[in-house]
Amino acid sequence: MSNYIEGIDDELKSLAFTFLDDLRESGSMNMFGAPAVLRDEFAIDKQTSFKLFEAWTEEGAHAN
């Protein structure tokens, strides 16, 4: 597990990653705005939203 995501529940991580994948695929927004959308969607704080977003981008970069 990425050190960006340490201390965050695996269920939240899974839900957030799926949400981010769907958001990216929709093409409806610039993904740099995704942490704010995560905060609204999952009622999480700013720090957690950025940790999730960073982990998602890191995981995606190494998935190839």
Secondary structure, DSSP 8 states (H G I E B T S, - for coil): --GGGTTS-HHHHHHHHHHHHHHHHHT-S-GGGHHHHHHHHHT--HHHHHHHHHHHHHHHHH--
